[in-house]
Amino acid sequence: MTDNTTRLDHVVLWVRDPIAAAGFYEKAVGLEPVRLTDFSVGEAPFPSVRVNQETILDLMPVARADRMTMLPGAAESSGHPVNHVCLSLPADDFDALRSRLEERSVPVTDLSHDSFGARGPAKRSFYFRDPDGNVFEARHYD
């Protein structure tokens, strides 16, 4: 495997209610909210949740989609969800995530085995949706 210094910094997810989305990611997925209070009082344009020390998910209000003007044509593609985001976890955390989702009646797929990813075949994986329809895969390699 190549030792690459490039890292994934963030993924922007379009959500209807950023506060509710942050609650889902905190309680069901186990991710720490970032800037939630600042967003709640109007001091930040969106909150995020922390995946790890280097990566966050930005919970962008879908109402802001028309303001995405960083590149020509960016507003036209804003608001469209990505196919899915994959979270890689240790085996114990993988099992805990699945349990939290099931406790909250979040539908999850059957387990898959040996699906290919950044570190080769994953031992187990499954998919679920957040309340805004964004699709996530959870997997573990060990």
C-alpha positions in Angstrom: 0.0 0.0 0.0 1.3 3.5 -0.9 2.0 5.8 2.0 0.1 8.9 0.8 0.0 12.2 2.6 -3.4 13.1 1.1 -6.2 12.8 3.6 -10.0 13.1 3.3 -10.8 16.3 5.1 -14.6 16.5 4.8 -17.7 15.4 2.9 -20.7 17.7 2.5 -24.1 16.1 3.1 -27.3 17.9 2.2 -29.8 17.8 5.0 -33.2 19.3 5.7 -32.6 19.9 9.4 -29.0 20.2 10.4 -29.8 20.1 14.2 -31.8 16.9 13.8 -29.2 15.4 11.5 -26.4 16.2 14.1 -28.6 14.4 16.7 -28.9 11.3 14.5 -25.1 11.2 13.9 -24.4 11.7 17.5 -26.8 9.3 19.0 -27.2 6.6 16.3 -23.8 6.7 14.6 -21.7 7.8 17.6 -20.1 10.9 15.9 -19.3 14.0 17.9 -21.1 17.3 16.8 -18.9 20.2 15.8 -20.1 23.9 15.8 -23.7 22.8 16.6 -24.1 25.5 19.2 -22.6 28.1 16.8 -25.0 27.0 14.1 -28.0 27.1 16.5 -27.3 30.7 17.4 -26.7 31.8 13.8 -22.9 32.1 14.1 -22.0 29.3 11.7 -23.6 28.5 8.3 -23.7 24.7 9.1 -22.7 22.2 11.8 -20.5 19.2 11.3 -19.9 15.8 13.0 -16.4 14.4 13.5 -15.5 11.1 12.0 -12.0 11.1 13.3 -9.2 13.6 14.1 -8.8 14.4 10.4 -12.2 14.1 8.9 -15.7 15.6 9.4 -19.1 15.4 7.7 -20.6 18.9 7.1 -24.3 18.9 7.5 -25.3 21.6 5.0 -28.9 22.9 5.0 -30.4 22.0 1.6 -31.9 25.5 1.6 -28.4 26.8 1.0 -27.9 24.8 -2.2 -28.5 27.9 -4.5 -25.6 29.7 -2.7 -22.9 27.3 -3.8 -21.1 29.6 -6.2 -17.5 28.6 -5.6 -17.1 27.4 -9.2 -19.1 28.1 -12.3 -22.0 25.7 -12.4 -21.6 24.6 -8.7 -25.1 25.7 -7.7 -26.6 23.5 -10.4 -25.0 20.4 -8.9 -25.7 21.4 -5.3 -28.2 19.5 -3.2 -27.6 16.2 -5.0 -26.5 13.4 -2.6 -23.4 11.3 -3.1 -24.0 7.6 -3.8 -22.7 6.7 -0.3 -20.1 7.3 2.3 -18.2 4.4 3.9 -17.2 4.4 7.5 -14.4 2.0 8.5 -14.5 0.9 12.2 -12.8 -1.6 14.5 -14.9 -4.8 14.8 -16.3 -3.9 18.3 -17.3 -0.4 17.1 -18.9 -1.9 14.0 -21.1 -4.2 16.2 -22.0 -1.3 18.5 -23.0 0.9 15.5 -25.2 -1.8 14.1 -26.8 -2.2 17.6 -27.5 1.5 18.0 -29.1 1.7 14.6 -31.3 -1.3 15.2 -32.3 0.1 18.7 -33.5 3.2 16.9 -35.3 1.2 14.2 -33.0 2.5 11.5 -33.2 -0.1 8.7 -29.9 -1.8 7.9 -29.0 -4.2 5.2 -27.9 -7.8 5.6 -24.2 -8.2 6.3 -21.9 -8.6 3.3 -18.5 -10.2 3.4 -15.3 -9.5 1.6 -16.4 -6.3 -0.2 -13.5 -4.4 -1.6 -12.4 -1.0 -0.2 -9.4 1.2 0.5 -7.7 -1.5 2.6 -8.7 -4.5 0.5 -11.5 -6.9 1.3 -13.6 -6.0 4.4 -14.5 -8.8 6.8 -18.1 -7.5 7.1 -20.1 -4.5 5.9 -23.7 -3.2 5.8 -25.6 -0.2 4.6 -28.0 2.3 6.2 -29.6 5.7 5.5 -29.6 8.8 7.6 -33.0 10.6 8.1 -32.3 12.7 4.9 -31.7 9.7 2.7 -27.9 9.8 2.6 -26.6 6.3 2.3 -23.8 5.0 4.5 -21.8 1.8 4.4 -20.2 0.6 7.6 -17.3 -1.9 7.5 -14.5 -3.4 9.4 -11.3 -5.0 8.2 -10.0 -6.8 11.3 
